[in-house]
Amino acid sequence: TASNGAAILFSAATSPTPTPTPSAGWPNGTNTGYKVAPGYPGSLTNCSTNIQSNTTYSFCNFSNGLYIGSTSNHPTNVTFYGCRFASNATGDANVAIYGDNISFDYSTFEPSADTAPPTPYNSGYQYGIDLRYNGRVTIDHSDFWGWGNGIQFGFSTQAKPFVVKNSWFHDARD
């Protein structure tokens, strides 16, 4: 990040993704989500929703959910580090993925209309992540709350798995 706390987008070819530090114990609020990401500058920057291949998005706020690609556009090699994804799409995904090799490290998936649990049934979002394309997805040290169904990984395969580790799913919507 810049000295003013602004998010910096990195080309995957020039700047490697920071290596998350291992968490001690079970995932919880002390070791998941953007606020505990190593290097967190204290605030997030609103970032473009036009997601580019071979890019790392660091400390970004996506306040209206996010579609990563489309049925005809499949971004590859995209990392989200220390990002917040918020949505109030009660019948849709907070993040819909149409790409391949997409990673979320120290990210938070939460309702846009609620600042803390509990989340009413008519608020929140349906899926934190909805995989809509045969692509590899990795989630590490991330925090999900306010969801109806957590994640959907119907397109996961052995060759392109959907991997979730060290992440905290809690406080589903009522």
N, C-alpha and C positions, 0 to 999 in steps of 0.2 A: 504494500500500500504506500501511497504518497504520504509525505509528512503531514498533509492536511486531512488525512484519513480517507481520502477518495479511493475508490476501488481501482485496481489496475488489472487490465486484461492481458494475459500472457499468451504468446504463441507456444504451443506444446513443444515446438522444436527448439525454442530458446530458453525456456524457464521450466524446470521440473516442478511438479506439484510438491508442496511441503510434505514431509513424512509425518503423519500423525503420531503423537506419543502414545504408547500403550496405556490403556486405562487400567486402574486398579479396581477390582471388584466388579459387581454387576453394573450395567449401564443405568444411569440416573441423571438427574439435573446437574450433577457436579462434573460429569465427564462426557456429555453429549450436547450437541447444538452449537450454533454460531457464537454464542457469548463466551464459551470456554475454548474456542479454537485457538491454538497457539498463534500469537501475532494479532489477535483481535484488536483493532484500533479504537474500540469504544463506541463506534457507530457504523452503520451500513450506508452504502451509496445506492440509489435507485439505478438499476442497470437496464439496458435495452433488452427487449424480449426477442430480438432477431439473433438467435443463437448460431454461432459460427463453428465449424469443424476445427479441430486442432487448437482449442482455446481453453484456458483456465479462467474462470470467473471467480474472483476472490472478494469476500465481504460485500456481496451484492444483496439488495432487497428487491424481491420480485413480489410486489404487493397485490397483484391480481392473478396469481397463479402463473403457470408457464406451460406452453406447448413447445417441446423440443422437436422441431421439424414438423412434418405433415405427411399425409399419405404418399405424396410425391417428392418429398425432400427428407433425406435421412442423414442428419449430421453425425459425424464420427469423432471419437477421441475428444470428448468434452468433459471437463472436470469443474464441479462447483465446490469451492472451498469456503467454509464459514459463511454460507448464504442462508437467507430466510426466504421461504416460500409461503405465501399466505393467500387463502382463497375462501370464498363463502359459496362455492358451487356445490350446494347440497346434493345434487344429482350427478356431479361430474368430478373429475380429478383435479387436485391441486396442481400436480405436474403430470402431463401426458407425454410419453416418450415415443418418438418415431425414429430414434437414432440407434447407433451401435457404439459400444464402449463408452458409456456414460457413467460418471462417478460422482457421488455426493459424499463429501467428507466434512464432518462437523457442521452439518446443515440442520435447520429447523423447519418443520412443516407444521403450520398452525392455521387456525381460522383467522380471517381478516377482520371479523366483526367482534371478536372476543379477545381480551388481553390475558385471561387466565381461565382455567377450568372452574366450574363445569360449563360445557357448551350445550345449549338447547338443541333439540332435534332439528329445528328449522334453521339452524345456523351451522357453521363448520363446512366441511367438504366430504365428498363420498370416499375417494381414495387419496391417500397422500401421494402415491405414485401409481400410475396406470400404464403398464408397458403395452403399447399398441403396435409393436413391430418386433421382429425376431432380432433382438439386439442384446448384447451383454450389458448388464447394469450392476454396479457395485455401490453399496451404501455402508458407510463406516462412521461410527461416533455421531449418529444423527438422532434427532428428537422429533417424534411424531405425536401430536395430540389434537383432539377435536374432530376426529375422523369418524366416518360411518363404517368403513370396511378396511381401513389401514392401507394395504397395498394389493395390487392385482398384477400377477406375473404370468398370465396365461401363455405368453409367447416364449417363456424361458425354455431353453433346451440344454442338453448336456454340453454341446459345443459352445453355446452362448448363454451361460447361466445368469440368473438373477441372484446376487449374493448380498445378504444382509448380515452385518456383524457389528458387535459392540454398540448397538443402537437401542433406543428406549421408546417403546410404544406404550402410551398411557392415556388415561382420561378420554376414552371414546366419547363422542357426543351422546347425549341422553336420548 
